[in-house]
């Protein structure tokens, strides 16, 4: 993993919203029955989140989704609770993430909140979005 990671520059990696390491899985794990959200339910949540975003950006020319937000829109639409700010501060300070990574985390957290049908971005959304920046933590 480190060999491949070293070939991607930090500034390029900053431009990728989500990056996670996917470990190999044993056959027994593939065969095990899982209780989880069904595809139909997930599809509906995604459609609902897209509708929320379309309404949010109806007056924004050229912006149709959270991933396209400008820095000003991030400040407007990513209202984070106090605990969320603490998590972001810790992540930025301890992991040395860039301002661009900070904005990417907020965009992904906004999307997670939309999937949860939440008006505001909460600390759990921030924490989940940080987990999707795993390559930022590899040194």
N, CA, C and O atoms as a GROMACS GRO file, in nm:
protein
  556
    1UNK      N    1   0.082  -0.119   0.000
    1UNK     CA    2   0.000   0.000   0.000
    1UNK      C    3   0.087   0.126   0.000
    1UNK      O    4   0.061   0.220  -0.075
    2UNK      N    5   0.189   0.127   0.084
    2UNK     CA    6   0.276   0.245   0.090
    2UNK      C    7   0.346   0.271  -0.042
    2UNK      O    8   0.369   0.386  -0.080
    3UNK      N    9   0.380   0.163  -0.113
    3UNK     CA   10   0.448   0.179  -0.241
    3UNK      C   11   0.359   0.255  -0.340
    3UNK      O   12   0.405   0.344  -0.411
    4UNK      N   13   0.231   0.219  -0.342
    4UNK     CA   14   0.139   0.288  -0.432
    4UNK      C   15   0.108   0.428  -0.383
    4UNK      O   16   0.099   0.522  -0.463
    5UNK      N   17   0.092   0.444  -0.255
    5UNK     CA   18   0.060   0.575  -0.196
    5UNK      C   19   0.172   0.675  -0.223
    5UNK      O   20   0.144   0.792  -0.246
    6UNK      N   21   0.295   0.630  -0.220
    6UNK     CA   22   0.408   0.720  -0.241
    6UNK      C   23   0.413   0.775  -0.384
    6UNK      O   24   0.481   0.874  -0.409
    7UNK      N   25   0.342   0.710  -0.476
    7UNK     CA   26   0.341   0.756  -0.615
    7UNK      C   27   0.238   0.867  -0.639
    7UNK      O   28   0.239   0.930  -0.744
    8UNK      N   29   0.151   0.890  -0.541
    8UNK     CA   30   0.048   0.993  -0.555
    8UNK      C   31   0.089   1.113  -0.472
    8UNK      O   32   0.115   1.100  -0.352
    9UNK      N   33   0.096   1.229  -0.534
    9UNK     CA   34   0.138   1.348  -0.461
    9UNK      C   35   0.028   1.393  -0.364
    9UNK      O   36  -0.090   1.367  -0.388
   10UNK      N   37   0.067   1.459  -0.258
   10UNK     CA   38  -0.027   1.512  -0.160
   10UNK      C   39  -0.131   1.603  -0.220
   10UNK      O   40  -0.250   1.586  -0.194
   11UNK      N   41  -0.090   1.701  -0.303
   11UNK     CA   42  -0.189   1.789  -0.365
   11UNK      C   43  -0.290   1.715  -0.454
   11UNK      O   44  -0.407   1.752  -0.459
   12UNK      N   45  -0.245   1.610  -0.523
   12UNK     CA   46  -0.338   1.532  -0.604
   12UNK      C   47  -0.434   1.454  -0.513
   12UNK      O   48  -0.554   1.451  -0.538
   13UNK      N   49  -0.380   1.393  -0.410
   13UNK     CA   50  -0.462   1.317  -0.316
   13UNK      C   51  -0.565   1.407  -0.248
   13UNK      O   52  -0.677   1.362  -0.221
   14UNK      N   53  -0.530   1.532  -0.222
   14UNK     CA   54  -0.623   1.628  -0.162
   14UNK      C   55  -0.746   1.650  -0.248
   14UNK      O   56  -0.852   1.686  -0.197
   15UNK      N   57  -0.733   1.628  -0.378
   15UNK     CA   58  -0.844   1.654  -0.470
   15UNK      C   59  -0.941   1.535  -0.481
   15UNK      O   60  -1.041   1.543  -0.553
   16UNK      N   61  -0.911   1.428  -0.413
   16UNK     CA   62  -0.997   1.310  -0.413
   16UNK      C   63  -1.080   1.313  -0.285
   16UNK      O   64  -1.026   1.318  -0.175
   17UNK      N   65  -1.213   1.311  -0.300
   17UNK     CA   66  -1.302   1.326  -0.186
   17UNK      C   67  -1.293   1.208  -0.089
   17UNK      O   68  -1.284   1.228   0.032
   18UNK      N   69  -1.296   1.089  -0.141
   18UNK     CA   70  -1.300   0.969  -0.056
   18UNK      C   71  -1.189   0.875  -0.099
   18UNK      O   72  -1.175   0.842  -0.217
   19UNK      N   73  -1.111   0.832  -0.002
   19UNK     CA   74  -1.011   0.729  -0.029
   19UNK      C   75  -0.997   0.642   0.095
   19UNK      O   76  -0.964   0.690   0.204
   20UNK      N   77  -1.022   0.513   0.074
   20UNK     CA   78  -1.015   0.418   0.185
   20UNK      C   79  -0.938   0.295   0.139
   20UNK      O   80  -0.939   0.259   0.021
   21UNK      N   81  -0.875   0.233   0.233
   21UNK     CA   82  -0.808   0.107   0.206
   21UNK      C   83  -0.910  -0.005   0.223
   21UNK      O   84  -0.982  -0.009   0.323
   22UNK      N   85  -0.916  -0.094   0.127
   22UNK     CA   86  -1.010  -0.205   0.135
   22UNK      C   87  -0.928  -0.333   0.151
   22UNK      O   88  -0.864  -0.379   0.056
   23UNK      N   89  -0.929  -0.389   0.271
   23UNK     CA   90  -0.850  -0.510   0.293
   23UNK      C   91  -0.912  -0.630   0.222
   23UNK      O   92  -1.031  -0.632   0.193
   24UNK      N   93  -0.829  -0.730   0.196
   24UNK     CA   94  -0.882  -0.852   0.137
   24UNK      C   95  -0.973  -0.920   0.238
   24UNK      O   96  -0.961  -0.900   0.359
   25UNK      N   97  -1.064  -1.001   0.187
   25UNK     CA   98  -1.163  -1.066   0.273
   25UNK      C   99  -1.155  -1.217   0.253
   25UNK      O  100  -1.132  -1.266   0.142
   26UNK      N  101  -1.174  -1.288   0.360
   26UNK     CA  102  -1.171  -1.433   0.354
   26UNK      C  103  -1.303  -1.486   0.298
   26UNK      O  104  -1.408  -1.422   0.312
   27UNK      N  105  -1.297  -1.601   0.236
   27UNK     CA  106  -1.414  -1.661   0.175
   27UNK      C  107  -1.529  -1.678   0.276
   27UNK      O  108  -1.645  -1.654   0.242
   28UNK      N  109  -1.498  -1.718   0.399
   28UNK     CA  110  -1.601  -1.738   0.501
   28UNK      C  111  -1.681  -1.610   0.525
   28UNK      O  112  -1.801  -1.614   0.550
   29UNK      N  113  -1.612  -1.497   0.518
   29UNK     CA  114  -1.678  -1.368   0.537
   29UNK      C  115  -1.775  -1.339   0.423
   29UNK      O  116  -1.882  -1.284   0.446
   30UNK      N  117  -1.737  -1.375   0.302
   30UNK     CA  118  -1.824  -1.354   0.187
   30UNK      C  119  -1.952  -1.437   0.196
   30UNK      O  120  -2.058  -1.392   0.153
   31UNK      N  121  -1.942  -1.554   0.251
   31UNK     CA  122  -2.054  -1.646   0.258
   31UNK      C  123  -2.147  -1.618   0.375
   31UNK      O  124  -2.262  -1.662   0.375
   32UNK      N  125  -2.099  -1.545   0.475
   32UNK     CA  126  -2.179  -1.522   0.595
   32UNK      C  127  -2.297  -1.431   0.563
   32UNK      O  128  -2.284  -1.331   0.493
   33UNK      N  129  -2.412  -1.468   0.614
   33UNK     CA  130  -2.533  -1.388   0.593
   33UNK      C  131  -2.523  -1.264   0.681
   33UNK      O  132  -2.488  -1.270   0.798
   34UNK      N  133  -2.555  -1.150   0.620
   34UNK     CA  134  -2.546  -1.023   0.692
   34UNK      C  135  -2.683  -0.958   0.698
   34UNK      O  136  -2.762  -0.965   0.604
   35UNK      N  137  -2.709  -0.896   0.811
   35UNK     CA  138  -2.829  -0.814   0.823
   35UNK      C  139  -2.785  -0.671   0.797
   35UNK      O  140  -2.700  -0.617   0.868
   36UNK      N  141  -2.843  -0.612   0.697
   36UNK     CA  142  -2.807  -0.475   0.662
   36UNK      C  143  -2.917  -0.412   0.581
   36UNK      O  144  -3.019  -0.474   0.550
   37UNK      N  145  -2.894  -0.289   0.547
   37UNK     CA  146  -2.991  -0.215   0.468
   37UNK      C  147  -2.996  -0.272   0.327
   37UNK      O  148  -2.892  -0.296   0.265
   38UNK      N  149  -3.117  -0.294   0.275
   38UNK     CA  150  -3.129  -0.351   0.142
   38UNK      C  151  -3.105  -0.244   0.035
   38UNK      O  152  -3.113  -0.124   0.062
   39UNK      N  153  -3.077  -0.290  -0.085
   39UNK     CA  154  -3.043  -0.199  -0.196
   39UNK      C  155  -3.155  -0.101  -0.228
   39UNK      O  156  -3.128   0.015  -0.260
   40UNK      N  157  -3.278  -0.147  -0.220
   40UNK     CA  158  -3.391  -0.059  -0.250
   40UNK      C  159  -3.397   0.058  -0.153
   40UNK      O  160  -3.423   0.172  -0.193
   41UNK      N  161  -3.372   0.031  -0.027
   41UNK     CA  162  -3.372   0.135   0.075
   41UNK      C  163  -3.256   0.233   0.055
   41UNK      O  164  -3.274   0.354   0.067
   42UNK      N  165  -3.139   0.179   0.024
   42UNK     CA  166  -3.022   0.265  -0.002
   42UNK      C  167  -3.048   0.354  -0.123
   42UNK      O  168  -3.018   0.473  -0.121
   43UNK      N  169  -3.103   0.294  -0.228
   43UNK     CA  170  -3.134   0.371  -0.349
   43UNK      C  171  -3.227   0.488  -0.318
   43UNK      O  172  -3.208   0.599  -0.367
   44UNK      N  173  -3.328   0.463  -0.236
   44UNK     CA  174  -3.423   0.569  -0.202
   44UNK      C  175  -3.355   0.679  -0.121
   44UNK      O  176  -3.381   0.797  -0.143
   45UNK      N  177  -3.269   0.640  -0.026
   45UNK     CA  178  -3.196   0.742   0.052
   45UNK      C  179  -3.108   0.828  -0.037
   45UNK      O  180  -3.099   0.949  -0.017
   46UNK      N  181  -3.044   0.765  -0.135
   46UNK     CA  182  -2.958   0.840  -0.228
   46UNK      C  183  -3.044   0.935  -0.313
   46UNK      O  184  -3.007   1.050  -0.332
   47UNK      N  185  -3.156   0.887  -0.363
   47UNK     CA  186  -3.246   0.973  -0.441
   47UNK      C  187  -3.294   1.091  -0.356
   47UNK      O  188  -3.299   1.204  -0.404
   48UNK      N  189  -3.330   1.064  -0.232
   48UNK     CA  190  -3.376   1.171  -0.143
   48UNK      C  191  -3.264   1.272  -0.117
   48UNK      O  192  -3.289   1.393  -0.115
   49UNK      N  193  -3.142   1.223  -0.097
   49UNK     CA  194  -3.028   1.313  -0.074
   49UNK      C  195  -3.001   1.398  -0.198
   49UNK      O  196  -2.970   1.516  -0.186
   50UNK      N  197  -3.013   1.339  -0.315
   50UNK     CA  198  -2.993   1.416  -0.439
   50UNK      C  199  -3.100   1.524  -0.454
   50UNK      O  200  -3.071   1.635  -0.499
   51UNK      N  201  -3.223   1.493  -0.415
   51UNK     CA  202  -3.331   1.592  -0.419
   51UNK      C  203  -3.301   1.708  -0.323
   51UNK      O  204  -3.322   1.824  -0.357
   52UNK      N  205  -3.253   1.675  -0.204
   52UNK     CA  206  -3.214   1.778  -0.107
   52UNK      C  207  -3.108   1.870  -0.168
   52UNK      O  208  -3.116   1.992  -0.156
   53UNK      N  209  -3.008   1.810  -0.233
   53UNK     CA  210  -2.901   1.889  -0.293
   53UNK      C  211  -2.951   1.973  -0.410
   53UNK      O  212  -2.908   2.087  -0.427
   54UNK      N  213  -3.039   1.918  -0.489
   54UNK     CA  214  -3.094   1.996  -0.601
   54UNK      C  215  -3.168   2.119  -0.549
   54UNK      O  216  -3.157   2.227  -0.607
   55UNK      N  217  -3.244   2.102  -0.442
   55UNK     CA  218  -3.315   2.216  -0.382
   55UNK      C  219  -3.216   2.316  -0.322
   55UNK      O  220  -3.233   2.437  -0.337
   56UNK      N  221  -3.114   2.266  -0.256
   56UNK     CA  222  -3.014   2.352  -0.193
   56UNK      C  223  -2.945   2.441  -0.296
   56UNK      O  224  -2.920   2.559  -0.269
   57UNK      N  225  -2.916   2.386  -0.412
   57UNK     CA  226  -2.837   2.458  -0.513
   57UNK      C  227  -2.920   2.510  -0.630
   57UNK      O  228  -2.866   2.543  -0.735
   58UNK      N  229  -3.051   2.518  -0.612
   58UNK     CA  230  -3.139   2.561  -0.723
   58UNK      C  231  -3.103   2.699  -0.776
   58UNK      O  232  -3.124   2.727  -0.894
   59UNK      N  233  -3.050   2.785  -0.690
   59UNK     CA  234  -3.013   2.921  -0.733
   59UNK      C  235  -2.863   2.937  -0.761
   59UNK      O  236  -2.815   3.048  -0.784
   60UNK      N  237  -2.790   2.826  -0.758
   60UNK     CA  238  -2.645   2.830  -0.779
   60UNK      C  239  -2.612   2.777  -0.918
   60UNK      O  240  -2.628   2.658  -0.945
   61UNK      N  241  -2.568   2.864  -1.002
   61UNK     CA  242  -2.537   2.826  -1.139
   61UNK      C  243  -2.416   2.732  -1.143
   61UNK      O  244  -2.309   2.764  -1.090
   62UNK      N  245  -2.434   2.618  -1.206
   62UNK     CA  246  -2.324   2.524  -1.223
   62UNK      C  247  -2.296   2.435  -1.103
   62UNK      O  248  -2.204   2.354  -1.108
   63UNK      N  249  -2.373   2.449  -0.996
   63UNK     CA  250  -2.355   2.364  -0.878
   63UNK      C  251  -2.481   2.281  -0.861
   63UNK      O  252  -2.591   2.335  -0.848
   64UNK      N  253  -2.463   2.150  -0.862
   64UNK     CA  254  -2.577   2.059  -0.851
   64UNK      C  255  -2.563   1.959  -0.736
   64UNK      O  256  -2.659   1.892  -0.699
   65UNK      N  257  -2.442   1.951  -0.681
   65UNK     CA  258  -2.416   1.852  -0.577
   65UNK      C  259  -2.316   1.908  -0.477
   65UNK      O  260  -2.244   2.004  -0.505
   66UNK      N  261  -2.312   1.846  -0.361
   66UNK     CA  262  -2.222   1.892  -0.254
   66UNK      C  263  -2.076   1.893  -0.298
   66UNK      O  264  -1.999   1.979  -0.254
   67UNK      N  265  -2.038   1.801  -0.381
   67UNK     CA  266  -1.898   1.793  -0.423
   67UNK      C  267  -1.853   1.915  -0.503
   67UNK      O  268  -1.733   1.940  -0.516
   68UNK      N  269  -1.947   1.990  -0.555
   68UNK     CA  270  -1.916   2.107  -0.637
   68UNK      C  271  -1.919   2.238  -0.558
   68UNK      O  272  -1.898   2.345  -0.615
   69UNK      N  273  -1.944   2.231  -0.429
   69UNK     CA  274  -1.955   2.353  -0.349
   69UNK      C  275  -1.828   2.436  -0.351
   69UNK      O  276  -1.717   2.382  -0.350
   70UNK      N  277  -1.847   2.566  -0.354
   70UNK     CA  278  -1.736   2.661  -0.341
   70UNK      C  279  -1.703   2.677  -0.193
   70UNK      O  280  -1.783   2.637  -0.108
   71UNK      N  281  -1.588   2.735  -0.161
   71UNK     CA  282  -1.557   2.759  -0.019
   71UNK      C  283  -1.666   2.840   0.053
   71UNK      O  284  -1.698   2.813   0.168
   72UNK      N  285  -1.722   2.939  -0.015
   72UNK     CA  286  -1.829   3.019   0.046
   72UNK      C  287  -1.952   2.932   0.074
   72UNK      O  288  -2.015   2.944   0.179
   73UNK      N  289  -1.986   2.845  -0.020
   73UNK     CA  290  -2.102   2.756  -0.001
   73UNK      C  291  -2.076   2.656   0.111
   73UNK      O  292  -2.167   2.620   0.185
   74UNK      N  293  -1.953   2.611   0.122
   74UNK     CA  294  -1.918   2.520   0.232
   74UNK      C  295  -1.947   2.588   0.365
   74UNK      O  296  -2.008   2.528   0.454
   75UNK      N  297  -1.905   2.713   0.380
   75UNK     CA  298  -1.931   2.786   0.505
   75UNK      C  299  -2.080   2.807   0.528
   75UNK      O  300  -2.126   2.808   0.643
   76UNK      N  301  -2.156   2.823   0.421
   76UNK     CA  302  -2.300   2.845   0.434
   76UNK      C  303  -2.376   2.717   0.465
   76UNK      O  304  -2.463   2.716   0.552
   77UNK      N  305  -2.346   2.609   0.394
   77UNK     CA  306  -2.427   2.488   0.402
   77UNK      C  307  -2.373   2.378   0.492
   77UNK      O  308  -2.440   2.277   0.512
   78UNK      N  309  -2.255   2.397   0.545
   78UNK     CA  310  -2.195   2.294   0.631
   78UNK      C  311  -2.184   2.343   0.774
   78UNK      O  312  -2.075   2.347   0.832
   79UNK      N  313  -2.296   2.381   0.830
   79UNK     CA  314  -2.300   2.428   0.968
   79UNK      C  315  -2.272   2.309   1.060
   79UNK      O  316  -2.352   2.215   1.067
   80UNK      N  317  -2.161   2.314   1.130
   80UNK     CA  318  -2.114   2.201   1.211
   80UNK      C  319  -2.139   2.230   1.358
   80UNK      O  320  -2.122   2.343   1.404
   81UNK      N  321  -2.178   2.125   1.433
   81UNK     CA  322  -2.198   2.143   1.576
   81UNK      C  323  -2.063   2.156   1.648
   81UNK      O  324  -1.957   2.133   1.589
   82UNK      N  325  -2.068   2.191   1.775
   82UNK     CA  326  -1.946   2.218   1.854
   82UNK      C  327  -1.853   2.097   1.858
   82UNK      O  328  -1.732   2.112   1.839
   83UNK      N  329  -1.907   1.980   1.881
   83UNK     CA  330  -1.825   1.859   1.885
   83UNK      C  331  -1.762   1.832   1.749
   83UNK      O  332  -1.648   1.786   1.741
   84UNK      N  333  -1.835   1.859   1.642
   84UNK     CA  334  -1.781   1.843   1.507
   84UNK      C  335  -1.661   1.933   1.484
   84UNK      O  336  -1.563   1.893   1.422
   85UNK      N  337  -1.671   2.057   1.534
   85UNK     CA  338  -1.557   2.149   1.522
   85UNK      C  339  -1.436   2.096   1.599
   85UNK      O  340  -1.323   2.110   1.554
   86UNK      N  341  -1.460   2.036   1.715
   86UNK     CA  342  -1.349   1.979   1.794
   86UNK      C  343  -1.282   1.865   1.717
   86UNK      O  344  -1.160   1.854   1.716
   87UNK      N  345  -1.364   1.781   1.654
   87UNK     CA  346  -1.308   1.670   1.577
   87UNK      C  347  -1.225   1.723   1.461
   87UNK      O  348  -1.114   1.677   1.438
   88UNK      N  349  -1.279   1.820   1.389
   88UNK     CA  350  -1.205   1.879   1.276
   88UNK      C  351  -1.074   1.942   1.322
   88UNK      O  352  -0.970   1.924   1.258
   89UNK      N  353  -1.078   2.015   1.432
   89UNK     CA  354  -0.956   2.078   1.483
   89UNK      C  355  -0.851   1.974   1.517
   89UNK      O  356  -0.734   1.990   1.483
   90UNK      N  357  -0.893   1.866   1.583
   90UNK     CA  358  -0.799   1.761   1.621
   90UNK      C  359  -0.740   1.695   1.496
   90UNK      O  360  -0.619   1.671   1.489
   91UNK      N  361  -0.825   1.666   1.399
   91UNK     CA  362  -0.778   1.599   1.277
   91UNK      C  363  -0.680   1.688   1.201
   91UNK      O  364  -0.574   1.641   1.158
   92UNK      N  365  -0.714   1.813   1.185
   92UNK     CA  366  -0.627   1.904   1.111
   92UNK      C  367  -0.494   1.924   1.183
   92UNK      O  368  -0.388   1.919   1.121
   93UNK      N  369  -0.500   1.946   1.313
   93UNK     CA  370  -0.378   1.972   1.390
   93UNK      C  371  -0.291   1.848   1.408
   93UNK      O  372  -0.169   1.856   1.391
   94UNK      N  373  -0.351   1.734   1.440
   94UNK     CA  374  -0.271   1.614   1.468
   94UNK      C  375  -0.225   1.543   1.342
   94UNK      O  376  -0.115   1.488   1.339
   95UNK      N  377  -0.308   1.544   1.239
   95UNK     CA  378  -0.272   1.472   1.117
   95UNK      C  379  -0.212   1.564   1.012
   95UNK      O  380  -0.163   1.519   0.908
   96UNK      N  381  -0.215   1.693   1.039
   96UNK     CA  382  -0.156   1.789   0.946
   96UNK      C  383  -0.226   1.794   0.812
   96UNK      O  384  -0.162   1.816   0.709
   97UNK      N  385  -0.356   1.775   0.812
   97UNK     CA  386  -0.430   1.780   0.685
   97UNK      C  387  -0.434   1.922   0.632
   97UNK      O  388  -0.426   2.019   0.707
   98UNK      N  389  -0.445   1.932   0.502
   98UNK     CA  390  -0.447   2.061   0.434
   98UNK      C  391  -0.585   2.126   0.443
   98UNK      O  392  -0.683   2.064   0.483
   99UNK      N  393  -0.590   2.254   0.404
   99UNK     CA  394  -0.718   2.325   0.396
   99UNK      C  395  -0.809   2.258   0.294
   99UNK      O  396  -0.930   2.250   0.314
  100UNK      N  397  -0.750   2.209   0.186
  100UNK     CA  398  -0.830   2.140   0.085
  100UNK      C  399  -0.890   2.012   0.142
  100UNK      O  400  -1.007   1.983   0.116
  101UNK      N  401  -0.814   1.936   0.219
  101UNK     CA  402  -0.866   1.815   0.283
  101UNK      C  403  -0.978   1.851   0.382
  101UNK      O  404  -1.079   1.781   0.390
  102UNK      N  405  -0.960   1.960   0.455
  102UNK     CA  406  -1.064   2.010   0.546
  102UNK      C  407  -1.195   2.033   0.471
  102UNK      O  408  -1.301   1.989   0.516
  103UNK      N  409  -1.187   2.101   0.357
  103UNK     CA  410  -1.307   2.128   0.278
  103UNK      C  411  -1.368   2.000   0.222
  103UNK      O  412  -1.490   1.987   0.218
  104UNK      N  413  -1.284   1.907   0.180
  104UNK     CA  414  -1.335   1.779   0.130
  104UNK      C  415  -1.409   1.704   0.239
  104UNK      O  416  -1.514   1.645   0.214
  105UNK      N  417  -1.355   1.705   0.360
  105UNK     CA  418  -1.421   1.640   0.473
  105UNK      C  419  -1.559   1.702   0.495
  105UNK      O  420  -1.657   1.630   0.515
  106UNK      N  421  -1.567   1.834   0.491
  106UNK     CA  422  -1.695   1.901   0.512
  106UNK      C  423  -1.795   1.867   0.401
  106UNK      O  424  -1.914   1.848   0.429
  107UNK      N  425  -1.750   1.859   0.277
  107UNK     CA  426  -1.840   1.824   0.167
  107UNK      C  427  -1.894   1.683   0.185
  107UNK      O  428  -2.014   1.658   0.167
  108UNK      N  429  -1.807   1.590   0.220
  108UNK     CA  430  -1.850   1.452   0.240
  108UNK      C  431  -1.942   1.443   0.362
  108UNK      O  432  -2.043   1.372   0.358
  109UNK      N  433  -1.909   1.514   0.469
  109UNK     CA  434  -1.995   1.515   0.588
  109UNK      C  435  -2.133   1.572   0.555
  109UNK      O  436  -2.234   1.522   0.604
  110UNK      N  437  -2.138   1.675   0.471
  110UNK     CA  438  -2.267   1.734   0.428
  110UNK      C  439  -2.349   1.628   0.354
  110UNK      O  440  -2.470   1.620   0.373
  111UNK      N  441  -2.283   1.548   0.270
  111UNK     CA  442  -2.352   1.443   0.197
  111UNK      C  443  -2.402   1.334   0.291
  111UNK      O  444  -2.514   1.285   0.275
  112UNK      N  445  -2.321   1.297   0.388
  112UNK     CA  446  -2.363   1.197   0.486
  112UNK      C  447  -2.484   1.249   0.564
  112UNK      O  448  -2.578   1.173   0.590
  113UNK      N  449  -2.482   1.376   0.602
  113UNK     CA  450  -2.597   1.436   0.671
  113UNK      C  451  -2.720   1.434   0.582
  113UNK      O  452  -2.831   1.407   0.629
  114UNK      N  453  -2.703   1.462   0.453
  114UNK     CA  454  -2.816   1.456   0.359
  114UNK      C  455  -2.871   1.313   0.352
  114UNK      O  456  -2.993   1.294   0.349
  115UNK      N  457  -2.784   1.214   0.349
  115UNK     CA  458  -2.829   1.075   0.346
  115UNK      C  459  -2.906   1.039   0.472
  115UNK      O  460  -2.996   0.954   0.469
  116UNK      N  461  -2.871   1.103   0.584
  116UNK     CA  462  -2.943   1.084   0.711
  116UNK      C  463  -3.064   1.176   0.722
  116UNK      O  464  -3.135   1.174   0.823
  117UNK      N  465  -3.087   1.258   0.619
  117UNK     CA  466  -3.196   1.356   0.618
  117UNK      C  467  -3.186   1.454   0.736
  117UNK      O  468  -3.285   1.489   0.798
  118UNK      N  469  -3.062   1.496   0.763
  118UNK     CA  470  -3.035   1.590   0.871
  118UNK      C  471  -3.010   1.729   0.812
  118UNK      O  472  -2.939   1.743   0.713
  119UNK      N  473  -3.067   1.828   0.874
  119UNK     CA  474  -3.049   1.966   0.826
  119UNK      C  475  -2.906   2.014   0.851
  119UNK      O  476  -2.847   2.079   0.764
  120UNK      N  477  -2.850   1.983   0.966
  120UNK     CA  478  -2.715   2.028   1.003
  120UNK      C  479  -2.616   1.912   1.003
  120UNK      O  480  -2.653   1.796   1.021
  121UNK      N  481  -2.491   1.947   0.982
  121UNK     CA  482  -2.383   1.849   0.990
  121UNK      C  483  -2.349   1.831   1.137
  121UNK      O  484  -2.321   1.927   1.208
  122UNK      N  485  -2.353   1.707   1.181
  122UNK     CA  486  -2.326   1.675   1.322
  122UNK      C  487  -2.189   1.607   1.335
  122UNK      O  488  -2.125   1.570   1.237
  123UNK      N  489  -2.147   1.592   1.458
  123UNK     CA  490  -2.015   1.535   1.485
  123UNK      C  491  -2.002   1.394   1.428
  123UNK      O  492  -1.894   1.357   1.380
  124UNK      N  493  -2.108   1.314   1.432
  124UNK     CA  494  -2.099   1.179   1.377
  124UNK      C  495  -2.078   1.181   1.226
  124UNK      O  496  -2.014   1.092   1.170
  125UNK      N  497  -2.132   1.282   1.159
  125UNK     CA  498  -2.110   1.296   1.014
  125UNK      C  499  -1.964   1.333   0.986
  125UNK      O  500  -1.903   1.282   0.893
  126UNK      N  501  -1.910   1.422   1.068
  126UNK     CA  502  -1.770   1.462   1.054
  126UNK      C  503  -1.680   1.341   1.079
  126UNK      O  504  -1.587   1.315   1.002
  127UNK      N  505  -1.708   1.268   1.186
  127UNK     CA  506  -1.625   1.152   1.220
  127UNK      C  507  -1.626   1.049   1.107
  127UNK      O  508  -1.522   0.992   1.074
  128UNK      N  509  -1.743   1.025   1.049
  128UNK     CA  510  -1.751   0.929   0.938
  128UNK      C  511  -1.674   0.980   0.817
  128UNK      O  512  -1.603   0.904   0.752
  129UNK      N  513  -1.689   1.108   0.786
  129UNK     CA  514  -1.619   1.165   0.671
  129UNK      C  515  -1.467   1.156   0.690
  129UNK      O  516  -1.394   1.131   0.594
  130UNK      N  517  -1.420   1.177   0.810
  130UNK     CA  518  -1.276   1.166   0.838
  130UNK      C  519  -1.228   1.024   0.809
  130UNK      O  520  -1.118   1.004   0.759
  131UNK      N  521  -1.311   0.924   0.841
  131UNK     CA  522  -1.273   0.785   0.815
  131UNK      C  523  -1.252   0.758   0.666
  131UNK      O  524  -1.180   0.666   0.629
  132UNK      N  525  -1.316   0.838   0.581
  132UNK     CA  526  -1.301   0.821   0.437
  132UNK      C  527  -1.178   0.894   0.383
  132UNK      O  528  -1.162   0.904   0.261
  133UNK      N  529  -1.094   0.944   0.470
  133UNK     CA  530  -0.968   1.008   0.430
  133UNK      C  531  -0.850   0.926   0.480
  133UNK      O  532  -0.751   0.982   0.526
  134UNK      N  533  -0.858   0.796   0.472
  134UNK     CA  534  -0.757   0.709   0.532
  134UNK      C  535  -0.618   0.728   0.474
  134UNK      O  536  -0.519   0.710   0.545
  135UNK      N  537  -0.606   0.765   0.348
  135UNK     CA  538  -0.473   0.781   0.290
  135UNK      C  539  -0.401   0.905   0.342
  135UNK      O  540  -0.279   0.915   0.333
  136UNK      N  541  -0.478   0.999   0.397
  136UNK     CA  542  -0.416   1.116   0.460
  136UNK      C  543  -0.337   1.077   0.585
  136UNK      O  544  -0.247   1.149   0.628
  137UNK      N  545  -0.374   0.962   0.643
  137UNK     CA  546  -0.312   0.920   0.769
  137UNK      C  547  -0.192   0.829   0.748
  137UNK      O  548  -0.125   0.792   0.845
  138UNK      N  549  -0.164   0.791   0.624
  138UNK     CA  550  -0.049   0.702   0.598
  138UNK      C  551   0.076   0.788   0.577
  138UNK      O  552   0.077   0.877   0.492
  139UNK      N  553   0.177   0.762   0.654
  139UNK     CA  554   0.302   0.837   0.640
  139UNK      C  555   0.417   0.747   0.604
  139UNK      O  556   0.530   0.795   0.588
   0.00000   0.00000   0.00000
